[in-house]
């Protein structure tokens, strides 16, 4: 039938490990993110799945409260370019 999936994943033990293995050079900025923050996307493979990761953080005065990156991840079987898959999942 041509069905494809894109499923959000919780930060179970294997997810932070997979995220940590993504090199900084593999992260792409999201240009359409609000000016008060910063967002990047990247991908890796883990447990036989394509794992797509968006990380976000606040900038400016608000960053003093929440300076850490927050990660949002999903697995997918879609083969399209990373930016398209991430945007349509979002």
C-alpha positions, 0 to 999 in steps of 0.5 A: 500500500505504500505506507510510511512511518514517522514515530516520535520516540521517548528518550529511552537509554538507546536514544541519548547514546545514538544522539551523542554519536552524531558529530557536530559537523552533521547538524544542520541549522533550521532557518525557520526557527524563531529568533529567540532560539536556535534549532538544528537537525541531524540524523543517524541510524540506530537499532536498524532505523533512521533516527532523526533528531531536532535539538533546540535551545533558547538564546538571549536572556531566556538562555540563562534559565534554560541553556541546555539543548532539548532533543526531540527524536523520531524514527522513520522509514522514509528516504527523502532528504532530512529537511523534508522528513523533519519538517513534515514530521513537525 
